[in-house]
């Protein structure tokens, strides 16, 4: 009798339980997909020394107060989806404390060699709870919750003005120390403001920028042209550039909108990689098939 390993069992169960429903629910059944299942390609993330999958599995859709659409899937369904994504080449996991996804990633990493995964974390810095927890203690907690001794990337989460370099100085200093110790490999910020992004472009401390970019100017910090001009400059400075809100925070998910968004991200922006908040195996397959078709087109 052929032995079925745990990963195969989880995958088959996930397909039957969530795959078909998710395809039909999003209107993507037989759209943007082919009979061939390509593996997502890997790209160099600027001058960080990291190589990542072109798609990161985002875990923060509608995320706040330690919950997100991904955690609301439940641990079993999330792990099935993440393992399927990994088997198709998505080795990049975009997580954050505020999403509540660190323990979910810990379960995923139990079946994935740590050195084969890229783990991006974010630290919230803008409320009394975060400010009452010492930065080093917070990072130690993140490591415990993910089961990982280190983060490949750690970002200041959700910078909303151009003064973050001074306002977040104590975080910046500790991130730098943790980088020296090997607890963090690359540092940076996620931007939710034009001035915050502008300040990051030439900042020598910044290794990685996570920025909002899509062709519809949906949930963005400027026009697509304005944002991409800054991203082009940052990329020229060696920063690793990751795009988010590719589908306008989930507002632009019709077939033609997904096609336009992915084409724009790959062909007309300066991003290296993109994070997509996928919520089913069907969405994972659609995204990978679509991205690789456009990359090769």
HELIX and SHEET records of a PDB file:
HELIX    1   1 UNK A    6  UNK A   14  1                                   9    
HELIX    2   2 UNK A   15  UNK A   19  3                                   5    
HELIX    3   3 UNK A   20  UNK A   26  1                                   7    
HELIX    4   4 UNK A   69  UNK A   72  1                                   4    
HELIX    5   5 UNK A   75  UNK A   87  1                                  13    
HELIX    6   6 UNK A   97  UNK A   99  5                                   3    
HELIX    7   7 UNK A  102  UNK A  109  1                                   8    
HELIX    8   8 UNK A  114  UNK A  116  5                                   3    
HELIX    9   9 UNK A  128  UNK A  132  1                                   5    
HELIX   10  10 UNK A  135  UNK A  146  1                                  12    
HELIX   11  11 UNK A  164  UNK A  167  1                                   4    
HELIX   12  12 UNK A  169  UNK A  181  1                                  13    
HELIX   13  13 UNK A  194  UNK A  201  1                                   8    
HELIX   14  14 UNK A  224  UNK A  236  1                                  13    
HELIX   15  15 UNK A  255  UNK A  267  1                                  13    
HELIX   16  16 UNK A  281  UNK A  296  1                                  16    
SHEET    1   A 2 UNK A  42  UNK A  44  0                                        
SHEET    2   A 2 UNK A  51  UNK A  53 -1                                        
SHEET    1   B 9 UNK A  55  UNK A  58  0                                        
SHEET    2   B 9 UNK A  92  UNK A  94  1                                        
SHEET    3   B 9 UNK A 118  UNK A 124  1                                        
SHEET    4   B 9 UNK A 151  UNK A 159  1                                        
SHEET    5   B 9 UNK A 184  UNK A 191  1                                        
SHEET    6   B 9 UNK A 208  UNK A 212  1                                        
SHEET    7   B 9 UNK A 240  UNK A 244  1                                        
SHEET    8   B 9 UNK A 273  UNK A 276  1                                        
SHEET    9   B 9 UNK A  55  UNK A  58  1                                        
END                                                                             
